[in-house]
Amino acid sequence: MRTADGGDSSVGSRSCGGYALLDPLGEPLGRVERIFSNGDGEPQDVRIRAGLFGNRLVLIPVVDVAVDHEKRTTTFR
């Protein structure tokens, strides 16, 4: 995972729970529930709660995730 300034982040998926997930254009998709990693520790999928009341669970495949702790957002690529 990378931080918003491009640096590496050792942040686990638990500390990103509840963050807004933004698409590459900055549009919100839902709230992060969990980030799944592959065997190398790189993000592979993000599970979010989506919909008006957050009652839908959606699994989104990702290549890279950038985390902004100040804005409490994650952005995928």
Secondary structure per residue as TSV (DSSP state, phi and psi in degrees):
chain	resnum	aa	ss	phi	psi
A	1	M	-	360.0	149.6
A	2	R	E	-119.7	148.0
A	3	T	E	-81.6	167.6
A	4	A	T	-58.9	-28.3
A	5	D	T	-87.4	7.0
A	6	G	S	93.0	-6.2
A	7	G	-	-79.0	163.6
A	8	D	B	-75.4	149.4
A	9	S	-	-131.6	133.3
A	10	S	-	-97.0	25.1
A	11	V	-	-71.5	129.0
A	12	G	-	-82.3	171.6
A	13	S	G	-66.6	-26.4
A	14	R	G	-66.0	-35.9
A	15	S	G	-76.6	-11.0
A	16	C	G	-100.2	-3.3
A	17	G	T	-59.7	131.8
A	18	G	T	91.1	-11.9
A	19	Y	-	-68.2	150.6
A	20	A	E	-73.6	136.6
A	21	L	E	-97.8	124.7
A	22	L	E	-109.5	143.8
A	23	D	-	-76.1	174.2
A	24	P	T	-59.3	-19.8
A	25	L	T	-91.4	-0.7
A	26	G	S	91.4	7.7
A	27	E	-	-84.5	134.5
A	28	P	E	-71.4	139.0
A	29	L	E	-111.5	-28.4
A	30	G	E	163.8	-167.5
A	31	R	E	-107.4	133.5
A	32	V	E	-66.5	129.5
A	33	E	E	-103.0	-40.4
A	34	R	E	-160.8	146.4
A	35	I	E	-111.5	123.7
A	36	F	E	-96.7	136.9
A	37	S	E	-111.6	156.2
A	38	N	-	-83.7	-172.3
A	39	G	T	-64.3	-21.9
A	40	D	T	-90.8	-0.3
A	41	G	S	87.1	3.1
A	42	E	-	-83.8	144.3
A	43	P	E	-62.4	138.6
A	44	Q	E	-121.0	-42.7
A	45	D	E	-142.2	152.4
A	46	V	E	-125.4	126.9
A	47	R	E	-97.6	126.2
A	48	I	E	-123.8	159.9
A	49	R	E	-100.0	123.4
A	50	A	E	-126.9	170.5
A	51	G	S	98.9	168.8
A	52	L	T	-55.7	-42.0
A	53	F	T	-109.2	8.9
A	54	G	S	69.4	28.6
A	55	N	-	-94.5	-0.1
A	56	R	E	-105.3	133.1
A	57	L	E	-99.2	130.8
A	58	V	E	-130.1	134.8
A	59	L	E	-105.8	121.5
A	60	I	E	-115.1	122.6
A	61	P	E	-72.6	139.2
A	62	V	-	-133.8	157.7
A	63	V	S	-103.0	-37.4
A	64	D	-	-149.0	148.2
A	65	V	E	-130.4	128.4
A	66	A	E	-106.4	133.7
A	67	V	E	-113.5	132.4
A	68	D	E	-118.6	103.2
A	69	H	T	-72.0	-29.5
A	70	E	T	-67.6	-41.9
A	71	K	T	-90.8	-6.3
A	72	R	T	55.5	50.8
A	73	T	E	-130.4	155.6
A	74	T	E	-126.9	142.6
A	75	T	E	-126.0	134.1
A	76	F	E	-106.2	158.6
A	77	R	-	-129.4	360.0
